[in-house]
Amino acid sequence: MVDVIQGHREMVLMMPRKYKKKLGAYGKRNYNPQYLERALNAVRQKKYSMRRASEFYGVPYTTLNHHFHNRHPLQYGGQPVLDRECENLLLNALQTCAEWGFPLKPINIREIVQQFLNKRGITERRFQDNLPGEGWFNGFMARHPELTIKMAENTKRVRAAVTYESIEEYFRNLRDAMKDVPPQNCVNYDETNFVDNPGAAKVVMKKGSKHAYRTLDTSKTSITVMFAIAGNGARLPPYVVYRAKHIYEGWTEGGLEGAIYNRSIRGWFDSELFEDWFRRVAIPYFRKLEGPKLLIGDNLKSHLTIDVIQECEKNDIKFVLLPPNSTHMLQPLDVAYFRPLKGAWRKTLEEWKLKNKGVIPKTVFPTLLKKAVESLGDREGDNARAGFKACGIVPFNPEVVLKKIKTVDNASESSMTQVLVEHLHQLKTGPNEAPKRGKNADFNQGKENKRPKGRKRQISISDEDEEFIDLEALETEQENLEINEDDYEIGNCSTDQESEISRQPDTLILGDFVITKYSTNKNHRFYISKILEISETEMVVSTLRKNPSTKSVFFTFPNVVDESVINKTQIVRKVNSTQIKRGRHFFNLKEEEELTLQ
């Protein structure tokens, strides 16, 4: 019995990754599937008899007869997890995403299938946690030869690096998408947070006072709201997302007309919530309108699902995704709508805080949001139209944006002009040289760090000057100082690796693996984590554990899921997975990193 099991294991290990069907005897297929379809069409159109079509196209008569009478709908062997109809839906969705300039990675495709199965309550025993493996992906690509894998060119997601060419390409795509689209059919959407803090305010104090305080109960909590505006100034009903496990009726009363309320564990928008917003807000608005429609928004992966893409095709809706880190120039909501709305929110919140204690109850938030929006009056529509105009969308005028980032190719060749151009370019994009790393300080145990001999103690602030120090200004300057992550470096990063560290966290996407830093009172601990969710300032990650072996170090997910919410400042750098084998993850790490990681 032991020999049989051992032989079975050896046979499994010898099985290839990519299987090749052998043609020939034992009922193997010796014909081209396209010829079978042609033969069936010829018989259905009565061009040939079944016997004549079998001889002409080289398809066995019994096979043709079975397919004609639908007696053999399935192929021999194991069946795919997704039927032909579902795979065609996935195929169309992938092609549509590529046409929108948003191609997906293999891991993203596997995660979409996982969401598809989870949403329909299907548990596939061949997949771990319903996530397809690489074998399924290889089979999917083999079944659909019209798809191929190509290397995508990465673009740094830094706002200062938004180039003239990328904006010009965006407007070329926008011109094609906006053909015959009236202003009311052009909608821009974006989510924003309403914080429980009215912010600072100017107050009158006694001259010479160092600090100015006022008694207001504030907190760091926030509520996410999805807004959408049209090119004619109309506002679609807002979509409010509370951070809670359940939602109660009192949280939905007294708000704006048509507003929709929902909840999520993190309080963020995910693919499920965005799909719900799309069905309950965007689709009802577009169905009242005639002609082609256009939806403009950011390029977050959580905003695209197969069902959303299908609904877009059914209702003649086109997606236009903004270039990375360009919302401050190209998104009407960010350019002209959100700022006056947030000002009205702070004013409304301050009035409530002066009369009430504690943080804002969720039962009060709908009323306060309604008051803040309605306080704008006619300015709300004017701000929306001004946003579309300033972004060059309605009316279509790319020059409004392009003139802000004009190239300097036509500048004068004089030496003074060259110096001025180089100086302005450096102020915009920063120096070209790589940042210098500080040396690790060597603190010998038991010894005290003393001043060099002959050097006098310096007193930076005298007792007489203490009265005139602006402590609030000093604190503000300290908050604005850039924190150098190299203070807690793990080994030495190469120039290529420096582009992936946390100073550019926007380059990270769902499914990426990163080195995360967790600080304690005494030291710092480093782990490898997988990104599950991304917001503006935080991320949800799942942490792996190191398993040293005799040959190499690999990492695995623990039996008890270890998920946590971290700030983007806790990310040291991105790491690339070199191999995933039976749940074991291997990464391209340096020796110092392997020793430091937990």
N, C-alpha and C positions, 0 to 999 in steps of 0.2 A: 504493500500500500504506500509506503514511504517512497519507494522507487517510482511509482506512478505519479505521485504528487511532484516529486523532484523533476521528472521528465516533463510534466505539464508546465512547470515554471520555466524550464529551459526553452520549451517551445514558444512560450509567450514572449520571452526575452528576445528570441530570434525573429519574431514577427516584424515586418517593416512598418515604417510610419505611413508611407504612401503605397497603397495597394494597386496592382495592375491586373485588370481582368484578362484572363487568358481566353483567346478565341480558339474555337475548334469543337471537339466532340463534347459529349456529356451535356448537351443542351445549351452550350455557351452561345452567346449572340455573335453571329457572323455578318451582320448587316449594319448599315449606318442608320441611326434613329431618324435622321432627316428623310431618308428614303421611305421609312415606314409612314411618316406623316404624309408624304407625297402620294404614296399608294392609297392611303385611307381617303385622301381628298379626291383622288381619281375615281375611287369606287363610289363615294358619296355623290359626286357630280355625274356619275354614270358615263364616264369616258371609257373606262375599262371594266370588264368583269373582274371578279375577285381572283379567278385563276389567271387571267391575263395580266392583272396588276402585279400579282405575285411573281410571275416570270419576268416581267419587264423591269421591275425595281429590285429584284433579287431578294425579296422578303419571303420567308416560309409561309406557305398557305395557311397552316394552322395558326401561326402567330397573327397574320393579318385578319383571319376570321375571328379570333378571340378579341382583338382590339376593336374590330368593327362592331361586335355585339357587346362590348364592354364586359367581357368575361374575365379579363385579366388586368384589373386597374392598378395593381401594385407590382413592383419589380421583385425579383428574387432576392433573398438575403435580408439583412437587417434594414429596417425602414428609417429614413431620416426623422429627427425629432420634430421638425416643422414640416407640414405637408407642403405640396407644391404651391398652393395659393398663398400661404404665409411667407414662404421663401420669395415669391414674386413681389409681395408687398415690401419685404425687407430690401430686395434688390432695387425696387423703384425708389425707396427712401434713400438708399445710399447714393444712387445716381443723382437724385434731387439735391442732396446735401453737397455733393461735389460741384454741381452747377451753381449753387449759391456761394461757392468759394469757401466751403466749410467741410472739407473731406474728413472722414473719421479714421482713427487708428484701429488696428485689429482688436485691441482690448476694448475700445468703445463699442464696436459691433457686438462683441460677446456680451458686454454689459447691457446693451439694448435688448438682446434676446433674453437675458436674465429678467429684465423688467417686464418684458412681454409675457413670459411664463408666470411670473409672480402675480401680475395683474389679473391673469385669467385663472388663478388658483391651480395651476398645473405644477406638479412635483415630478421632475424628471430624475429618475434614479441613476441614470448614466452620468449626470452632472453633479458636481459638488456644490451645494447651495444654489442649484439651478444655474450656475455659471458654466457655459460651455468651455471646453478645453481647446487647446491648439489643434487637436485632431479634428474636431468638428469644424473649426474655421478652415482648415486645409480642404476638407471635404466640400464645404460650401463654395470655396473658390474654384474647386475642380468642377462642380456642377454648373457653375456660371462662368464660362470662359470669357464673357464680355467684361468681366471685372479684372483688374490687375493691381499690383502693388507698386507704388513708386515712392521715391524719396521726396518728401516735401521740404521746401526751403523755409527755414525758420526766420521769423522777424522779431527783433528785440521789442518787447513791449514797454517802451519808455516813452512818455508823452513828448519829450523833447526830440525823440527820434522819428516822429511822424513826418514823413517826407512829402515833398511836393508831388512825387510820382505816385505814391500810394493814394493820396487824396484825389489826384487826377484820375486814377483808375477807378476809384469808388464812384466818382461822378459819371464816368463813362457807363458803368453798370447801372447807375441810377437813371440815366437818361433813357436807356432801353426799357427799364422796368416801369418808368412813369409815362410811357406812351399811352395817350388817351385816358389817363387817370385824372379825374377831377379832384379839386382840393379836399372835398369832404370824404373822398375815398382813400386819402393818404393819412395813415395813422402812425404815430410814434408812441411807443410804450417804454416804460422804465419803472423800476421799483426804487423806493427811497425809505429812509427810516425817520420816524418822529420820536425824538428823545424826550425823556422826562427831565429836562433841564432848560430853563428859559435863557441861560447864558448870562454873560456879564452885562452890567449897565452902569452908566455914569451917574454918580451920586455926589452930593455936596458934603464935604467933610471939613473939619478944622484944619487950618493950615499947619503943616508940619507933621500931621498924622502919617504913620507908616503904613497902616493897613486899613482897608475899607471892607467891611463885612455887612451883609444883610441877611436876615433870618428867612430862609426859604428851604423847604424840604425838597431835596433833589435826589435822583438816583441815576444809575447807568443803564437802566432798562430802556428799551426802545421797541417800537411796533412797526412792522414793515407794511407798506401800502404800495400797491401797483397802480400807477396812473397811466392814462392814455389820452392823447389829444389828437384832433384832426387838423388838417391844413386850413379849414375854414374857421377855426377857433372853438369848435365844439369839444366838450370833455366827455369821455365815456365814464360810466359808473366806476368808482374806485373799488379796489379789491384789497381788503384788510386781512392780514395774517397775524394772529396772536401766537405768542410762544406758550403753548399749553398742550396738554394731552387730550382734553375735551373742550368743547365750546358750549356756552350756555346762552339762553335766550336773552338775558339781560345785557349781554355784550353786543347785541345787534340792534338795540333800540335807540331811536332818536338821532340817527345818522343821516347822511346825505341820501337823496332819493335814488333808489336803484342800487345802492352800495351792497356789496357781497362780503360776507365775513367767513373766515376759515381759520384753521389753526395747524401748527406743525410743532414737532418736538423742539426743533432749534429756532423756530421763528423765522426761518428763511424760506425762499421760494425754491422748490425742487421741481423735477420734471412732472410729477403728478399735479402739483398746485398750478404750475404754468398751463398744463393741459386743461385744468378746470377753469382757469381764467379765460383761456382761449375759447372754450365752448360756451361759457356763460356770459361773457362780456363782448369779446371781439366778434364772434359769429353772429349773435343777435343784431349787433350794430351793422355789420356788413350786409346781412340779408335784406335790410330795408333799402339798400342802395343798388343801383344798376351800374353795369360796366365793370371793368377790371378794378381790382383793389390792391393796395400796397401797404405792407406792414414793415416798419423800420424799427430796429432795436439792436441791442448789443449782441455779441457773438458768444453768449454763454451756452455751454453744452446742455445745461439743465433745461434750456428753453426749447429743445427739439426732441420730439418723439415721432414714432411712425404714425400714430394717430393724428398728430398735429399736421404732419406733412400731407396725409391723405385728405384732411379737411381743407387744406389750402388748395389742393388740386380740384376738389369738388366745387368749391365756391369761387374759383378764379382769383385766388389771393396769392400774391408774390411776396416773398421774404427778401428784404435787403438788410444784410448784416453790416454794421459799422466796422471800419478798420479798428484794430486794437488801440486802446488808449487815445481815441480821438473824440470821445463823447463831449469833451469841453468845447469842441468846435463844430461838431456835426449833429449833435442830438438836441432837438428843439427844447425838450423838457429841461435838460441841464443848462442850456444857454439862456433861456428867458423865463421859464415857468417856475422852477423849483425855488429859486432864490426869494422872490416876493412871497411865495406860499410859506416858506420856512420863517420869514419875518413875521407874517401874520400869525403863524403857529406860536412863535415865541411870545408875542404880545398876548395872545389868548391864554396861553399857559401861565404867564406871569400873573394875569388878573385872577386866574383860578387859584394859584399858589398863595397869593396874598390873603385869600379868604378861607382857605382850607389847609389842613395839615396832612402830612404824609404824601406818598406817591400817588400817581393818578390811578384810580381804579379802572379796570377795563369796562365797567358799566358807564363811565363818564367819557371815555375816549371818543365814541361816535359823536356825541354832542359837541365836544371841543373841536373835533376835526371839521364838522359841519360849520361851526361858527367861524373858524379860521378861513375856510374856503369861501363862504358867503361874504366875508368882510372885504374880499377883493372886488366884488361887484362886477361891473363891466370890464374892469382891468384884467380879469381872468382870461376872457376871450382875446383881448388885445395882446396880452403876454404870449398866448399860444400862437397867434398869427405872427407876432414879432419873432418868435423862436424859429418858425419855419422859414421866415424871410432871411433871418441872420444866418441860417445854415444853408442857404442857397437852394432850398427844396421847393417852396411855393412862394413866389414864382421861381422857376428853375433858373438859377444864376450861379454857376460854380465860381465865378470870379470873386464873389463876396468872400469866400473862404480862401481861395487860392492866393489872393493878394496879401493875406496875412503871413504866408510862408513863401513869398516870392524868392526865387533863386537869385544869386548874386553873380550870375555868369556874365551879365552885361555891365558890370561895374568898371569904373575907370582903371587904367593900368598904372596910374600914378602910385608912387611909393606910399604916400600918406593914405590913399584910399585902400590900398592893399592891407596896410596895418590896421585900419579901422575895421575892414571886413573880417580879418582874422580875429580881431578882438571880440567883435560881436558874435562871431561863430563860436568862439570859445566860451563866451558867456551863456550861449544857448545850449550847447551840447556838452560843455565841460572839457577838461583837459584830456588829451589823447593818452598820456602816459598812465600806466597802471598804478593804483594806489600802493604806497609803500607800507610794508608790514613792520610792526613794532617788534623789537627783540623781546624774547621771553626773559623776564627778570629772574635772577638767580638769588633767592632768599635762603641763605644758609640757616639751618635750624639752630636756635639758641643764640644767634648773633643779632645785634641791633643795627639798623641802617642809620649811619651817622652822616652829618654834613661833612663835606671835604674841609680839610684844614685851611685856615686862612680866609674862610668865607663867612661873612657876618650874617647874622640872622636878619632877614628882611621883614619889615612890617608893612603889609600892603594897605592897611586902612588904619588911620589914627583915630583916637577917641573923639577928636574934634570933628572929623569928617563923618562919623557914624550917623549923625543926625540926618544927613542928606542922601543916604543910600536908598535907592529905589529897589527894595527887595522884590517887589512884584515883577519889575522889569528883569531882574537877575534870574528869577525863576522861569520867566518866559523864555529868556535866552537859553537857559539850560535845557528846557524842553525841546527847543528847536535844534539843539546840537545833534549832529548825526552820530549814532551809536555804531562803533566799529565792531562788527561781529568777529573780527580776527582776534579779539581779546581772548576768545575761547575757541581757538582754532583746533581742528583735528588734523594733525599732520600739515603738510604743505600742499596747497592746491595749485594746479597748473593754471596757465592763462585761460585755457578753454574751460576749466572747471569754474573759474571765477565768474563767468557769465551766468552760472546757474545758482549762485548763492542768494541769500535772502534779500540782498539789496535790489533784486529784480524779481519779487515774488509773483508778479503777474504772469510770468512765463510758465508757471505751474498749472497743470490741468488735472482733472479727475483721473485717478488710477496711477499717478506718478508716485515713485518712491523717493523719500527725502530723509535726511538725517535731522532729527529733532533734538532740541536741547531742553532739558528740564532742570531748573535751578533749585537748589536747596540752600539752607543757611550756611552750609560748610563747603559744598562743592557743586559740580554740575554733572548730570548724567546724560548720556547720549544714546539714542535708539534709532533704529530704522523704522519708518512708519509709511503706511500707504494712505494717500489722500482720498477721502470719501466724499466730502462736501467742501465748497469754497464760498466764502462771502467776501465783503470788502476788506475786513480786518482780521477775520478768524477763519479757521479751518477745522474740520472734523477728520481725525486720522485714526487709523487702526494700527497698533504697535506690534511689531514682530519681536521675536526673541532669538538671541544668538545660540547656536548649537555647534560648538567646536568639535571637529573630528580629527582623525589622524592625517587625512589628506588635505582638507580645506575647510574653511569656515562657511557655514550656510545658516540661513535664517528661516524660521517657520512661525506661523501664527499660533498663539497659545490655544489650548482647548477652550478656555474661558475668554470670550472676545474682550479685548482691551481697547476700547474706543475712548477718545478724549477730545475736548475742544481746546485748541491752542491758538496763540497769536502768530501772525506771520513773522514776527521778529524772532520766534523760537526756531525757525528753520535755518539750518546751517548751510546746506546745499542739497542739490538734487543728485541722486545716484541712479545709475543705470543697471537694470537686471540683466545679467549675462546668460542666465539659464534658470528655468523653472522645471523641476523634475520631482514628481510625486509629492507636491506640496513643499518642496525645499527650494528656497530662493537663494541664488548665488549672485553676488554683486561685485562690481569692479572697484575694489577698495585697496587702499594702501595698508601697509603693515601696521602703521601707527593707529589707523582707524579701526582695524580688526581688534587690536588690543584694547582700545578705549570703549568701543560700543558694548552695550549691555546685551 
